Amino acid sequence: MQQVQRRHQQGESISALARAFHLSRGTIYRYVQVQQPPSHQRSSPYDGYRSFSYSYPPSARQERR
């Protein structure tokens, strides 16, 4: 994403970038417009229960499996 943004700032066209990176022009447009890169932190449906499960002593966690 940063390479796309840098090359676009240097004057390379959207079409040329799409060909160079083998991406669609729509994806290149999105990459150029993004102000900061994504955080890549995904949530899990179990995140709300993690603190609860870690409150058990290790021996109790093994027995419950």
CYANA upper distance limits for C-alpha pairs under 8 A (distance plus 0.5 A):
  1 MET  CA      5 GLN  CA      6.80
  1 MET  CA     31 TYR  CA      6.22
  1 MET  CA     32 VAL  CA      8.32
  1 MET  CA     37 PRO  CA      8.16
  2 GLN  CA      6 ARG  CA      6.53
  3 GLN  CA      7 ARG  CA      6.55
  4 VAL  CA      8 HIS  CA      6.56
  4 VAL  CA     17 LEU  CA      7.36
  4 VAL  CA     28 ILE  CA      7.73
  4 VAL  CA     31 TYR  CA      7.43
  4 VAL  CA     32 VAL  CA      7.38
  5 GLN  CA      9 GLN  CA      6.68
  5 GLN  CA     31 TYR  CA      7.31
  5 GLN  CA     32 VAL  CA      5.71
  6 ARG  CA     10 GLN  CA      6.87
  7 ARG  CA     11 GLY  CA      7.10
  7 ARG  CA     12 GLU  CA      6.25
  7 ARG  CA     17 LEU  CA      8.33
  8 HIS  CA     12 GLU  CA      5.34
  8 HIS  CA     13 SER  CA      6.97
  8 HIS  CA     14 ILE  CA      7.76
  8 HIS  CA     17 LEU  CA      8.19
  8 HIS  CA     32 VAL  CA      7.84
 12 GLU  CA     16 ALA  CA      7.09
 12 GLU  CA     17 LEU  CA      7.31
 13 SER  CA     17 LEU  CA      6.74
 14 ILE  CA     18 ALA  CA      6.63
 14 ILE  CA     25 ARG  CA      6.83
 14 ILE  CA     28 ILE  CA      7.01
 14 ILE  CA     29 TYR  CA      7.65
 15 SER  CA     19 ARG  CA      6.80
 15 SER  CA     25 ARG  CA      6.79
 16 ALA  CA     20 ALA  CA      6.60
 17 LEU  CA     21 PHE  CA      6.55
 17 LEU  CA     28 ILE  CA      7.63
 18 ALA  CA     22 HIS  CA      6.07
 18 ALA  CA     23 LEU  CA      5.36
 18 ALA  CA     24 SER  CA      6.11
 18 ALA  CA     25 ARG  CA      5.98
 18 ALA  CA     28 ILE  CA      6.79
 19 ARG  CA     23 LEU  CA      7.27
 23 LEU  CA     27 THR  CA      6.88
 23 LEU  CA     28 ILE  CA      7.39
 24 SER  CA     28 ILE  CA      6.98
 25 ARG  CA     29 TYR  CA      6.62
 26 GLY  CA     30 ARG  CA      6.79
 27 THR  CA     31 TYR  CA      6.70
 28 ILE  CA     32 VAL  CA      6.65
 29 TYR  CA     33 GLN  CA      6.79
 30 ARG  CA     34 VAL  CA      6.75
 43 SER  CA     47 ASP  CA      7.35
 46 TYR  CA     50 ARG  CA      6.88
 47 ASP  CA     51 SER  CA      8.50
 49 TYR  CA     53 SER  CA      6.78
 50 ARG  CA     54 TYR  CA      6.70
 51 SER  CA     55 SER  CA      6.79
 52 PHE  CA     56 TYR  CA      7.95
 53 SER  CA     61 ARG  CA      8.10
 56 TYR  CA     60 ALA  CA      6.56
 56 TYR  CA     61 ARG  CA      6.63
 57 PRO  CA     61 ARG  CA      6.99
 58 PRO  CA     62 GLN  CA      6.99
 59 SER  CA     63 GLU  CA      7.04
 60 ALA  CA     64 ARG  CA      6.95
 61 ARG  CA     65 ARG  CA      7.41
